[in-house]
Amino acid sequence: MHTAMKEISCISSGIQRVLTFKDYDEKDVEIYLENLKVVCLTEKMKKEIKECWKNDPQKGIQELQALDKKFKDIRAYNAVLDLRDSYLDALLFLPDKLSENLEQYITTMINFVLEIKDGHELGKKSNKSGWAGTAEELEEKTKKLTKDMQQELQK
């Protein structure tokens, strides 16, 4: 749960670490692309980004920053899916109330991440998930659900 929340916080906070790529040279770009663990990043796409970098470094920086953001979004989405899988593995052993709280929490996180994954502006309602909350609202909901879960575990 902690890992999923950390990844979501990373992509949804107003303050983010953004790579500038301004000091990168062609070799640095190549190393960055080789080390980026994105399954959907094909060799052809890597080649196109490197060509873009050579021809227009500013446009290349924009491409790399968009790719870096997509990578962070995918990482957050996968962390939430891992959380859901762990929950499903433990479901038979959880008290009903705790199970309900966890299910609600995970559903909220999945909807939140889907908004980010689909590029929607946070706080705006979309047709995809119906999430209309902000990162702060997700954090408040997380605190409430965590408190409820702690109370349930103490019974």
Salt bridges, closest charged atoms under 4 A:
GLU7 OE1 - ARG75 NE 2.92
GLU26 OE2 - LYS54 NZ 3.67
GLU34 OE1 - LYS46 NZ 3.75
GLU43 OE2 - LYS46 NZ 3.38
GLU51 OE2 - LYS54 NZ 3.59
GLU63 OE2 - LYS59 NZ 3.85
ASP68 OD2 - LYS72 NZ 3.24
ASP73 OD2 - LYS69 NZ 2.93
ASP85 OD1 - ARG84 NH2 3.36
ASP118 OD1 - LYS117 NZ 3.93
ASP118 OD2 - LYS128 NZ 3.91
GLU139 OE2 - LYS143 NZ 3.80
GLU140 OE2 - LYS143 NZ 3.82
ASP148 OD2 - LYS144 NZ 2.94
GLU152 OE1 - LYS155 NZ 3.46
